[in-house]
Amino acid sequence: MKVLVTGAQGFVGHHVVDALRRQGDDVFAADRTTSSAALLEWARSADAIVHLAGANRPPNESEFTEVNRDLIAQIVEGLGEARPLIVFSSSTQADLDNPYGLSKRGGEEVLQGYGNAVILRLPNIFGKESRPFYNTVVATFCHNVARGEACSVSDPSREVTFVYIDDVVATILDSLGRPPVGVEFRTVPTEYKRTLGQLLSEIESFREMRTSLLIPDLSDRFLVSLYATYLSFLPQDDFAYSLLKREDERGSLAEFVKSKQFGQIFVSRTHPGITRGNHFHHTKTEKFLVLEGEAVIRFRHAASDEVIEYPVKGEEYRVVDIPPGYTHSIENVGQTELVTLFWASEIFDPERMDTIFEAVKR
């Protein structure tokens, strides 16, 4: 399919161009530097037009009408006998009587006269590579929080509707493959609502993760998308951070990540001949995975004298489950440092430790 994409260098446009090219479509990518003659030539030879060019915050209000209404009118008029499908990026503000909303509604009216179009009324779009202080408040918050800069919120209780860039692109591709009957208004199937106060709090929690280690609830698709967006705004010299390392005569240990939903993960380095553990839990469960070195993991049920042994080596990638009620230990029986990854079903709580110290070997 030959597809003309206007606004091809914009936030949504460059994602759409990339998606179309990856699926093998022939794309005409039009931007501000494209001449009117070239734009109309591409439009007449295209099977479909994705019209994303638009003015959001122009220095002069007259540009709203010039870009959001008049440009699509010029394209439609210049098509002549050609009747390509047009997918038009409109806005939920088209129902409002502000200059932006009126200009978007004007563009919709042009297409209703044209008759072969999908009109997408889009709310606030967020995602990677959006522009702070221009595209969306999400981009502004992510940019500032990632740099430790303050964010200004005039009304924290104001609720805003958001859609994610990947969902917008998928909706556009779906519209190209599912032509309308006449003119159809369509929306992105998945929308999210947040107050500005909630939004800022969630983004700030992402920065705090480096010290709290608390992973957000990733069963919430909005948080998955928002966290991905936040990470895309990290300065390139700030991708890495150090964990708090605790050291003693046994070796070292560091907590990696924690979650109220899945517990916590931590890693340890243990010197040769050293044993860790010798305790059991009533409810907490764990998994041990030796990454480097050799170890013996030992168990003894609290009501038994029988000791069970599991030899493990790093190259085996063998996971050992730690059931409740079994006192357990892990001994470095190799000649090198033992590196072990641990998962616990609960975050460590000093007020509710659920850890009873008792030696495996009596």
C-alpha positions as a Python dict, from the first residue, in 0.01 Angstrom:
ca = {
    (1, 'M'): (0, 0, 0),
    (2, 'K'): (115, 353, -80),
    (3, 'V'): (50, 580, 218),
    (4, 'L'): (102, 954, 249),
    (5, 'V'): (171, 1059, 608),
    (6, 'T'): (157, 1430, 684),
    (7, 'G'): (326, 1561, 997),
    (8, 'A'): (573, 1278, 949),
    (9, 'Q'): (834, 1426, 1180),
    (10, 'G'): (591, 1492, 1462),
    (11, 'F'): (540, 1284, 1775),
    (12, 'V'): (270, 1058, 1630),
    (13, 'G'): (387, 1091, 1272),
    (14, 'H'): (733, 943, 1303),
    (15, 'H'): (592, 645, 1497),
    (16, 'V'): (331, 585, 1225),
    (17, 'V'): (590, 615, 946),
    (18, 'D'): (815, 366, 1121),
    (19, 'A'): (528, 118, 1175),
    (20, 'L'): (413, 140, 813),
    (21, 'R'): (763, 89, 675),
    (22, 'R'): (825, -206, 906),
    (23, 'Q'): (517, -380, 767),
    (24, 'G'): (634, -319, 411),
    (25, 'D'): (421, -24, 301),
    (26, 'D'): (549, 242, 62),
    (27, 'V'): (544, 568, 262),
    (28, 'F'): (548, 928, 145),
    (29, 'A'): (663, 1118, 453),
    (30, 'A'): (553, 1481, 432),
    (31, 'D'): (665, 1746, 678),
    (32, 'R'): (695, 2125, 700),
    (33, 'T'): (968, 2125, 433),
    (34, 'T'): (751, 1943, 174),
    (35, 'S'): (632, 2170, -106),
    (36, 'S'): (262, 2201, -184),
    (37, 'A'): (322, 2056, -530),
    (38, 'A'): (499, 1748, -393),
    (39, 'L'): (231, 1704, -124),
    (40, 'L'): (-51, 1702, -379),
    (41, 'E'): (141, 1475, -618),
    (42, 'W'): (194, 1222, -336),
    (43, 'A'): (-170, 1255, -228),
    (44, 'R'): (-301, 1175, -577),
    (45, 'S'): (-81, 865, -609),
    (46, 'A'): (-149, 733, -257),
    (47, 'D'): (-388, 455, -166),
    (48, 'A'): (-441, 621, 172),
    (49, 'I'): (-354, 942, 353),
    (50, 'V'): (-282, 961, 725),
    (51, 'H'): (-322, 1329, 802),
    (52, 'L'): (-137, 1405, 1125),
    (53, 'A'): (-10, 1755, 1049),
    (54, 'G'): (-158, 1995, 1300),
    (55, 'A'): (-103, 2307, 1506),
    (56, 'N'): (-124, 2264, 1883),
    (57, 'R'): (38, 2576, 2025),
    (58, 'P'): (113, 2817, 1741),
    (59, 'P'): (245, 3167, 1814),
    (60, 'N'): (-46, 3308, 1612),
    (61, 'E'): (-404, 3183, 1656),
    (62, 'S'): (-464, 3213, 1280),
    (63, 'E'): (-236, 2911, 1233),
    (64, 'F'): (-497, 2690, 1399),
    (65, 'T'): (-729, 2742, 1102),
    (66, 'E'): (-451, 2745, 842),
    (67, 'V'): (-305, 2412, 953),
    (68, 'N'): (-592, 2220, 1112),
    (69, 'R'): (-865, 2305, 860),
    (70, 'D'): (-726, 2472, 550),
    (71, 'L'): (-445, 2220, 486),
    (72, 'I'): (-679, 1920, 469),
    (73, 'A'): (-915, 2126, 253),
    (74, 'Q'): (-629, 2195, 10),
    (75, 'I'): (-539, 1826, -3),
    (76, 'V'): (-899, 1718, -68),
    (77, 'E'): (-943, 1983, -337),
    (78, 'G'): (-616, 1882, -501),
    (79, 'L'): (-705, 1512, -522),
    (80, 'G'): (-913, 1558, -834),
    (81, 'E'): (-1060, 1222, -936),
    (82, 'A'): (-850, 1028, -682),
    (83, 'R'): (-1040, 897, -379),
    (84, 'P'): (-786, 762, -131),
    (85, 'L'): (-895, 677, 221),
    (86, 'I'): (-809, 960, 461),
    (87, 'V'): (-740, 893, 829),
    (88, 'F'): (-763, 1227, 1006),
    (89, 'S'): (-615, 1301, 1346),
    (90, 'S'): (-873, 1517, 1521),
    (91, 'S'): (-917, 1594, 1889),
    (92, 'T'): (-1170, 1547, 2167),
    (93, 'Q'): (-1159, 1927, 2184),
    (94, 'A'): (-1347, 1942, 1852),
    (95, 'D'): (-1665, 1970, 2060),
    (96, 'L'): (-1535, 2287, 2224),
    (97, 'D'): (-1559, 2642, 2094),
    (98, 'N'): (-1196, 2739, 2157),
    (99, 'P'): (-973, 2826, 1856),
    (100, 'Y'): (-808, 2483, 1856),
    (101, 'G'): (-1136, 2292, 1886),
    (102, 'L'): (-1305, 2502, 1617),
    (103, 'S'): (-1020, 2444, 1374),
    (104, 'K'): (-1027, 2068, 1429),
    (105, 'R'): (-1403, 2063, 1383),
    (106, 'G'): (-1355, 2257, 1062),
    (107, 'G'): (-1120, 1987, 936),
    (108, 'E'): (-1379, 1722, 1024),
    (109, 'E'): (-1644, 1910, 825),
    (110, 'V'): (-1418, 1913, 519),
    (111, 'L'): (-1386, 1534, 539),
    (112, 'Q'): (-1758, 1483, 591),
    (113, 'G'): (-1801, 1649, 255),
    (114, 'Y'): (-1527, 1429, 106),
    (115, 'G'): (-1696, 1109, 218),
    (116, 'N'): (-1417, 848, 246),
    (117, 'A'): (-1255, 909, 582),
    (118, 'V'): (-1190, 788, 933),
    (119, 'I'): (-1188, 1067, 1188),
    (120, 'L'): (-1002, 987, 1508),
    (121, 'R'): (-1095, 1209, 1800),
    (122, 'L'): (-790, 1176, 2021),
    (123, 'P'): (-739, 1292, 2380),
    (124, 'N'): (-395, 1355, 2532),
    (125, 'I'): (-136, 1121, 2377),
    (126, 'F'): (171, 1016, 2572),
    (127, 'G'): (470, 795, 2506),
    (128, 'K'): (839, 789, 2426),
    (129, 'E'): (985, 1068, 2213),
    (130, 'S'): (707, 1314, 2292),
    (131, 'R'): (809, 1675, 2347),
    (132, 'P'): (803, 1827, 2695),
    (133, 'F'): (628, 2164, 2728),
    (134, 'Y'): (450, 2097, 2398),
    (135, 'N'): (289, 1758, 2329),
    (136, 'T'): (153, 1651, 2666),
    (137, 'V'): (173, 1712, 3038),
    (138, 'V'): (311, 1358, 3072),
    (139, 'A'): (617, 1454, 2871),
    (140, 'T'): (669, 1767, 3081),
    (141, 'F'): (635, 1581, 3412),
    (142, 'C'): (864, 1298, 3297),
    (143, 'H'): (1127, 1539, 3168),
    (144, 'N'): (1136, 1740, 3490),
    (145, 'V'): (1113, 1452, 3737),
    (146, 'A'): (1387, 1258, 3556),
    (147, 'R'): (1614, 1559, 3611),
    (148, 'G'): (1510, 1635, 3967),
    (149, 'E'): (1335, 1955, 3861),
    (150, 'A'): (1012, 2089, 4010),
    (151, 'C'): (675, 2043, 3839),
    (152, 'S'): (400, 2303, 3860),
    (153, 'V'): (40, 2176, 3898),
    (154, 'S'): (-226, 2445, 3913),
    (155, 'D'): (-513, 2203, 3982),
    (156, 'P'): (-408, 1857, 4112),
    (157, 'S'): (-771, 1740, 4112),
    (158, 'R'): (-823, 1803, 3740),
    (159, 'E'): (-891, 1473, 3561),
    (160, 'V'): (-736, 1415, 3219),
    (161, 'T'): (-796, 1138, 2965),
    (162, 'F'): (-488, 980, 2807),
    (163, 'V'): (-410, 736, 2527),
    (164, 'Y'): (-75, 566, 2472),
    (165, 'I'): (122, 617, 2151),
    (166, 'D'): (142, 243, 2071),
    (167, 'D'): (-237, 217, 2094),
    (168, 'V'): (-280, 523, 1873),
    (169, 'V'): (-51, 377, 1607),
    (170, 'A'): (-234, 42, 1625),
    (171, 'T'): (-568, 221, 1579),
    (172, 'I'): (-438, 408, 1275),
    (173, 'L'): (-306, 88, 1116),
    (174, 'D'): (-635, -85, 1192),
    (175, 'S'): (-826, 199, 1025),
    (176, 'L'): (-613, 164, 712),
    (177, 'G'): (-695, -206, 697),
    (178, 'R'): (-1062, -160, 782),
    (179, 'P'): (-1201, 107, 548),
    (180, 'P'): (-1512, 295, 659),
    (181, 'V'): (-1852, 315, 498),
    (182, 'G'): (-1854, 682, 410),
    (183, 'V'): (-1718, 878, 706),
    (184, 'E'): (-1671, 714, 1044),
    (185, 'F'): (-1567, 858, 1378),
    (186, 'R'): (-1344, 618, 1566),
    (187, 'T'): (-1156, 626, 1895),
    (188, 'V'): (-858, 449, 2049),
    (189, 'P'): (-1012, 149, 2232),
    (190, 'T'): (-800, 187, 2547),
    (191, 'E'): (-817, 514, 2738),
    (192, 'Y'): (-686, 604, 3082),
    (193, 'K'): (-800, 867, 3329),
    (194, 'R'): (-583, 1029, 3594),
    (195, 'T'): (-594, 1347, 3795),
    (196, 'L'): (-289, 1564, 3749),
    (197, 'G'): (-202, 1504, 4114),
    (198, 'Q'): (-216, 1126, 4069),
    (199, 'L'): (-14, 1146, 3750),
    (200, 'L'): (266, 1346, 3907),
    (201, 'S'): (274, 1121, 4215),
    (202, 'E'): (308, 809, 3998),
    (203, 'I'): (588, 961, 3790),
    (204, 'E'): (771, 1076, 4104),
    (205, 'S'): (747, 722, 4242),
    (206, 'F'): (945, 601, 3939),
    (207, 'R'): (1238, 824, 4034),
    (208, 'E'): (1210, 711, 4396),
    (209, 'M'): (1235, 347, 4282),
    (210, 'R'): (1612, 380, 4275),
    (211, 'T'): (1612, 408, 4654),
    (212, 'S'): (1281, 250, 4758),
    (213, 'L'): (1330, -34, 4503),
    (214, 'L'): (949, -59, 4488),
    (215, 'I'): (819, -171, 4149),
    (216, 'P'): (473, -30, 4064),
    (217, 'D'): (173, -255, 4011),
    (218, 'L'): (248, -372, 3658),
    (219, 'S'): (-91, -538, 3625),
    (220, 'D'): (-204, -179, 3553),
    (221, 'R'): (-134, -126, 3183),
    (222, 'F'): (-129, 249, 3227),
    (223, 'L'): (159, 222, 3475),
    (224, 'V'): (348, -9, 3238),
    (225, 'S'): (316, 249, 2961),
    (226, 'L'): (384, 543, 3190),
    (227, 'Y'): (700, 385, 3331),
    (228, 'A'): (827, 313, 2980),
    (229, 'T'): (762, 677, 2893),
    (230, 'Y'): (942, 799, 3205),
    (231, 'L'): (1253, 590, 3133),
    (232, 'S'): (1266, 732, 2780),
    (233, 'F'): (1322, 1076, 2935),
    (234, 'L'): (1625, 978, 3142),
    (235, 'P'): (1938, 1171, 3046),
    (236, 'Q'): (2179, 941, 2864),
    (237, 'D'): (2436, 972, 3142),
    (238, 'D'): (2181, 863, 3404),
    (239, 'F'): (2075, 514, 3295),
    (240, 'A'): (2273, 338, 3570),
    (241, 'Y'): (2257, 354, 3950),
    (242, 'S'): (2415, 167, 4240),
    (243, 'L'): (2239, -53, 4493),
    (244, 'L'): (2295, -24, 4866),
    (245, 'K'): (2549, -295, 4945),
    (246, 'R'): (2566, -448, 5292),
    (247, 'E'): (2893, -621, 5380),
    (248, 'D'): (3012, -837, 5670),
    (249, 'E'): (3252, -1125, 5728),
    (250, 'R'): (3033, -1356, 5515),
    (251, 'G'): (3043, -1141, 5201),
    (252, 'S'): (2796, -886, 5066),
    (253, 'L'): (2425, -857, 4994),
    (254, 'A'): (2209, -608, 4805),
    (255, 'E'): (1835, -579, 4755),
    (256, 'F'): (1743, -538, 4387),
    (257, 'V'): (1367, -482, 4349),
    (258, 'K'): (1058, -506, 4569),
    (259, 'S'): (686, -524, 4504),
    (260, 'K'): (375, -555, 4717),
    (261, 'Q'): (248, -793, 4450),
    (262, 'F'): (547, -1030, 4409),
    (263, 'G'): (776, -978, 4709),
    (264, 'Q'): (1142, -895, 4661),
    (265, 'I'): (1460, -1002, 4484),
    (266, 'F'): (1809, -968, 4625),
    (267, 'V'): (2156, -1096, 4544),
    (268, 'S'): (2449, -1204, 4762),
    (269, 'R'): (2817, -1283, 4732),
    (270, 'T'): (2945, -1537, 4985),
    (271, 'H'): (3307, -1621, 5065),
    (272, 'P'): (3431, -1985, 5038),
    (273, 'G'): (3345, -2198, 5341),
    (274, 'I'): (3076, -1959, 5465),
    (275, 'T'): (2718, -2065, 5542),
    (276, 'R'): (2419, -1831, 5524),
    (277, 'G'): (2071, -1889, 5661),
    (278, 'N'): (1995, -2136, 5943),
    (279, 'H'): (1640, -2014, 5989),
    (280, 'F'): (1287, -2100, 5879),
    (281, 'H'): (964, -1917, 5800),
    (282, 'H'): (602, -1986, 5886),
    (283, 'T'): (451, -1833, 5571),
    (284, 'K'): (721, -1661, 5368),
    (285, 'T'): (857, -1870, 5081),
    (286, 'E'): (1176, -1826, 4882),
    (287, 'K'): (1360, -1942, 4572),
    (288, 'F'): (1740, -1974, 4552),
    (289, 'L'): (1930, -1960, 4224),
    (290, 'V'): (2309, -1996, 4235),
    (291, 'L'): (2460, -1794, 3951),
    (292, 'E'): (2831, -1853, 4014),
    (293, 'G'): (3017, -2103, 4225),
    (294, 'E'): (2921, -2424, 4406),
    (295, 'A'): (2694, -2462, 4707),
    (296, 'V'): (2499, -2708, 4915),
    (297, 'I'): (2152, -2602, 5022),
    (298, 'R'): (2040, -2793, 5330),
    (299, 'F'): (1695, -2841, 5482),
    (300, 'R'): (1559, -2986, 5801),
    (301, 'H'): (1194, -2981, 5896),
    (302, 'A'): (1153, -2809, 6230),
    (303, 'A'): (997, -3125, 6376),
    (304, 'S'): (1258, -3365, 6232),
    (305, 'D'): (1627, -3454, 6266),
    (306, 'E'): (1665, -3557, 5901),
    (307, 'V'): (1884, -3321, 5693),
    (308, 'I'): (1817, -3298, 5318),
    (309, 'E'): (2093, -3174, 5086),
    (310, 'Y'): (2076, -3017, 4739),
    (311, 'P'): (2416, -2961, 4569),
    (312, 'V'): (2395, -2678, 4311),
    (313, 'K'): (2633, -2511, 4064),
    (314, 'G'): (2607, -2181, 3886),
    (315, 'E'): (2621, -2329, 3537),
    (316, 'E'): (2317, -2548, 3608),
    (317, 'Y'): (2063, -2262, 3647),
    (318, 'R'): (1886, -2484, 3898),
    (319, 'V'): (1620, -2321, 4118),
    (320, 'V'): (1562, -2454, 4469),
    (321, 'D'): (1228, -2382, 4638),
    (322, 'I'): (1230, -2308, 5012),
    (323, 'P'): (906, -2438, 5168),
    (324, 'P'): (779, -2293, 5497),
    (325, 'G'): (850, -2493, 5812),
    (326, 'Y'): (1195, -2609, 5694),
    (327, 'T'): (1499, -2450, 5849),
    (328, 'H'): (1748, -2402, 5568),
    (329, 'S'): (2101, -2288, 5489),
    (330, 'I'): (2328, -2239, 5191),
    (331, 'E'): (2701, -2315, 5219),
    (332, 'N'): (2969, -2211, 4972),
    (333, 'V'): (3156, -2539, 4915),
    (334, 'G'): (3360, -2413, 4620),
    (335, 'Q'): (3695, -2239, 4594),
    (336, 'T'): (3557, -1912, 4458),
    (337, 'E'): (3299, -1657, 4564),
    (338, 'L'): (2939, -1782, 4555),
    (339, 'V'): (2688, -1554, 4379),
    (340, 'T'): (2324, -1629, 4457),
    (341, 'L'): (1997, -1472, 4344),
    (342, 'F'): (1714, -1489, 4597),
    (343, 'W'): (1341, -1431, 4563),
    (344, 'A'): (1116, -1393, 4868),
    (345, 'S'): (737, -1391, 4852),
    (346, 'E'): (716, -1100, 5097),
    (347, 'I'): (905, -774, 5140),
    (348, 'F'): (1117, -786, 5454),
    (349, 'D'): (931, -618, 5741),
    (350, 'P'): (1128, -579, 6066),
    (351, 'E'): (798, -549, 6255),
    (352, 'R'): (679, -881, 6114),
    (353, 'M'): (991, -1074, 6024),
    (354, 'D'): (852, -1429, 6002),
    (355, 'T'): (1210, -1550, 6046),
    (356, 'I'): (1292, -1804, 6320),
    (357, 'F'): (1660, -1875, 6366),
    (358, 'E'): (1742, -2243, 6407),
    (359, 'A'): (2048, -2434, 6283),
    (360, 'V'): (1996, -2697, 6020),
    (361, 'K'): (2270, -2916, 6165),
    (362, 'R'): (2208, -2979, 6534),
}
